[in-house]
Amino acid sequence: MKYFIQTYGCQMNKSDSERIAGMLKSLGYKKASSECKADLVVLNTCVVRQSAENRVYGKLKNLEKLKVQNPKLKVAVIGCMASLYSEKIKDKADLVSSIEELPKLSQLLKNIEYLNPESDYLHIQPSYGSKFHAYVPIMTGCNNFCSYCVVPYARGKERSRPAKEIIKEVTNLIKKGYKAITLVGQNVNSYGHNLDKEINFAQLLKKVNNIASDFWVWFVTSHPKDMSDELIKAIAEYEKVCPYVHLPVQSGNNVILKAMNRGYTREHYVHLVEKIRKEIPEVALSTDIIVGFPGETKKQFQDTVNLFKKVKFDMAYIAQYSPRPKTAAYKLKDNVSPGEKKKREKILTDILKETALEHNKKLVEKIVEILVETGKRGSTLMGKTKSLKTVKFESEKHLLGQIVKVKITQAMSWGLKGKYVK
Ligand code: SF4
């Protein structure tokens, strides 16, 4: 029996898909190279935006056609859409399961002897998608209830994984030769709140940093209201923790931030950025922005434009607001027109192109370390710097999965070109 997993959404979902794959392997399934060659297609879904949902509905339609050619094909919908819309989807798939119910999958696939259905899905041994960079979940769910966000409804309450489990998983990966670890969670810097043994994210980073061997650590996503001085110092001090911080601001206007229930002000955010840049001068900063939140006036949007110009992000994920059922903002009138949202998105993208280029230019002529993530010898190879910048270069050597040195020769807004040094 063969499986094929299609993942939608964030890095947390990528990590969850590794656990789904691990579980299917333990049930005797093998990975198929495409959905046409699979006996089971798993859609690991996302509900953060309407567009992500629409893609899943489109995929389910296509799979119906595939089922005509292969009547034995089974389709499973897992993840956030399954949590929120199981009733709506149940006729379109053979199996619908939230990620928390993953241990029950074996039962649903009629292999009850394999797993205890009550066990924690995070205990499932993952089948990692890469041999050198792994995503390790440290917490799941969220208690923040930002007014536009469906995650607390889809994923439930915030729940941290015991530090011991995380350290064990990371240690095993490092022993196997992994070069980079990304610690993932909806709100990693509030890590530890629900654990009996008191520990916070900065202390967890210290434990990870203390694991012997050379490797890199990234983490996503951080919330500005939970970014402590202790954590900033930890990122600056621990040599394995990379100088990259993803800090979603969402808006540069205080009225909108309040309506979004973000729990901080524009001034707090700007001050945080100043502290981070002072402590970690080589840091790359990225953010998330929503344009066209209900009621966002042109003047309020201008505050976001000004914040963008002031902070000068290295990268930003700019989204047009889309109403999500169950959220508080869903009750508000979605009164910024699609055309205006598109215009605002473009204004910010244009600023980002300039600021990202400005940061990237500083690296030209410098020799940087990169982790080579894609490409074969003799072709263009692509890797990431510690600050998560993409670098393309050529080499005749087999370098995939290695940390190598590259001299930067050219800077673009969305990446860099370089020459292999060694
Ligand atoms: S912090 Fe806000 S935006 Fe992030 S997952 Fe939680 S509710 Fe959603």
Boltz pocket constraint, residues with backbone or C-beta under 6 A from the ligand:
constraints:
  - pocket:
      binder: B
      contacts: [[A, 141], [A, 142], [A, 143], [A, 144], [A, 145], [A, 146], [A, 149], [A, 150], [A, 151], [A, 152], [A, 186], [A, 187], [A, 223]]
      max_distance: 6.0
